[in-house]
Amino acid sequence: MTTESAEIRPRTAARLCAVQALYQIEIRGGAAESTIAEFLEHRLGEPIGGIDYSNTDIAMFGRLVRGVCCNCAQLDSLIAGALTEEWKVARLNHLLRVALRAGAYELLHAPDVPLRVVINEYVDIAHGFFEGREPGLLNGILDRLGHLLRTAEQEQQGERADTP
């Protein structure tokens, strides 16, 4: 076993930390600002569980946590629209639900981040927490949302795929 920690990209670290902070808010309650402050003081900037968080994009972390908390009802409505009739947002695992909210938030409010990047980042995060079908479910839901929210980007990618 190695004692070195793996360094991850700043935005990837911000997404992972945001999902963890949102999970904490989901489970324990609390406000976005106090949770962000706690993470900044006690978690970010140090290796945790073999991952080096010292280069976390702090601004992005804060935007994600605040944005998801402020837009939770809208995000849940979008996610519900991408679920089958027998599935409800409340039925989803807490961690899966907050990861979906964060991904949906980025799809809505970060048009500069390509759709595939958003989906891949959150699928990778889900693989870090789940061994079952959850990453595939997250992938499918974010893909459906991407098609709804990023129509122009999808059309542009389709045009590039048709070009020889």
N, C-alpha and C positions, 0 to 999 in steps of 0.2 A: 504494500500500500504506500502511495506517495503522499508526502505532506505538502506538496505544491498545490496551489489552487489554479483552476482553469480560468483564464481571462476571457470574458465575453464582450462583444461589441457594446458600446455605450447605449444604443437604442434598444438592443435586445435586453440588456440588463434593466433598462427603464421599464420595458413591458413586463418582464418577469416580476420585478419589484411591485409594479402597479397591480398585477394580478394578486400578489400576496397581500398587499395592503387592502385591496378591495374585498378579498376573502375575509380578512380580519374584521373589516367594517360589517360585512354580511353576517358574520357569526356573533361578534361581540357588540355590534352597534358602534356608535361613536361617529364623530364628524370627520370629514375629509381632512380638514386642516390639522387637527390634533394627531391623526394617524400619519399624515405626511411628516409632521414634526418628529414624531416618534421614530419613524423610519430613518429620517435624516440624522437624528441623534444617535440611534442605537444599532442600526443595521447597515446602512449604506456606507461605503468607504472601507469595509472590512471583508475579508474572506469568510463566507458562511457556507457550510456544507460542501466545501471543495470548490466553490465558485468565487472568483474575485470580483467584488462589486465596486472596486475603487474608481472605475471609470464610468459609472452610471451617468447617463444623461439626466441630470437632476430636474431640469426644466421640463423635459418630456414626461418624466415620472409624475411630477406635480400636475401637469396638464391632463394626463390620463386619469388620475385619481379624481381630481376636481370635476373633470368633464363627465366621467361616468356617474359620479354622485349627483351632479346637477341635472343630468339628462336621463336618469334611470327609467322613468316611466316611458319615455319615447323609445329608448333602446329596447326595453322589454316588449313594447308593442311591435317593433320591427322584428325582433326575434320570434315572437309568437306567430307572426305572419309567415315565417319561414319554417315553422314546425308543422307536423302533420296534425290533423284534427284531434287525435287521441292524446297528443302530448301537449302539456301546458308548461309555461316558463317556470312556474312554481314547482313542478315535478322534477326539474333538472337538478342534478347535484350542485351544491353551492359553488364549488370551485369551477365547474364547467359553466355555470351561469355567469359568474363574474368574468371569466375569460371571454365568453361570447359578448358580454356587454362591452368589454374593452376593445375587442376586435370590431364590433359594430360602431363604436364611437370613432375609431380611426377611419373606418370606411366612410363615415359621414363627415368628419371634421379634419381629416388629413389627406386632402386630395393629392398632395405632392408625394405621398407614399404609394407606390404601385400596389394594386389589388393583390397580386401574387405574393408580394412581400408581406402584406398584412396577414394573409391567410397562412403562409408558411411559418411566420413567426409564432402565431398563436397555436398552430398545430404542433410545432416543436415544444412549446411550453406545455401543452396538454400531454404530450408524450413523456414529459418529465414527471408528471403527476399520476398518470393513468396507464395501466397495462391492457385495458380492455378496449371496448369499441368507442369510448368517448372521443379520442382524437379524430376518428373518422366522422363522428356525428358533428363535432365542431367544424371540421373541414366542410362538410356538406351544407351546414347552416350558413357559415360565412360566405361560401361560394354563392348560395342563393341570394344572400343579401348583397353581395358584390354585383351580381347581375342586375338587381333592382336599383342599386344606388350608384353604380358606376357604368351606366349604359354606354356612354361615349367611349370610355376606356376599353370596354369589351369590344365595341365595334372596331376601334382602332387596332386592337390585337388581332381581331379576325381578318382585317385587311392585310396586316403584316404576314399572317399565316398563309394567305392566298398568294402573296408575292413570291415568284420563283427565286 
